Amino acid sequence: MRVLITGATGLVGREIVKLCHDKEIKVNYLTTSKSKLVQNENYKGFYWNPKTNEIDENCFEGVHVIINLAGATISKRWTKRYNKVILSSRTETINLLISTLKTINHTVKHVISASAIGIYPDSLTNYYDQSSSEVSTSFLGQVVTAWEEAVDGFEVLNIAVSKIRIGLVLSNKGGALKEMTKPIKLGLGSAFGSGKQWQSWIHIQDLVHMFLYVLEHELPGVFNGVSPNPVTNTELTKTVANVLSRPLFMPNVPKGVLKLVLGEMHVLLFESQRVSSKNIVNKGFSFKYNYLEPALKDLL
């Protein structure tokens, strides 16, 4: 089997490539950087530039599944200009794939796209699953809605669509956990705001195995890329400190302070989404890291 991956050089993408190779699945990947092009039998790079609608159509040769991970990071200060980048990097890329597939003969049968739990509204009490009809009115909610609507365009081509709404990805190679541990290691860690906001997290290895599970079992639909046991921000902070054997004595960081420092992006730290992973579990998927402490011990 051969898959085409967008965003293959990112944090999640690199791990998915490794797992594909472990399972003897060959990988084509798209990149906007010509210096990152490699031409190996099991790992072939192809150039694209979604801003100019340029794409090497050879990327689809022999491909049965597309794994879409393309999208600019949201962990960068949100300005009006950058907000447009966050949105366009998710929708323009998908639209280019669809418009190209409409004009060529191809073998693509299935698209598995990253999405985000940011589509669910901020709530301390609700427990969301993929069937929830409520959509967040926040900027992230708008982005994810447009992102998923773009992905639905593959269905017009009779291509099955799967969406994995990703939560807080825990990895020791980058992302939120690395930033979170910095003040805690210095003894300056603290929860944010009330600390009661829910954090739906997932170990990166469980996430990449989920993508491959959906691929191998040809599962269409929406799945939440989160562990079965969300925690509050306070519990997350305390557990990281315990695993690192560091004290926690600083007061919680007030919301107003982080709003001044981070601007609109501060909602990433304060929005509360308690999200269920039962849909993928009911399909037979097993998590290796169901609980936070073992996950953190593995990573830290």
Disulfide bonds with the S-S distance in Angstrom:
none
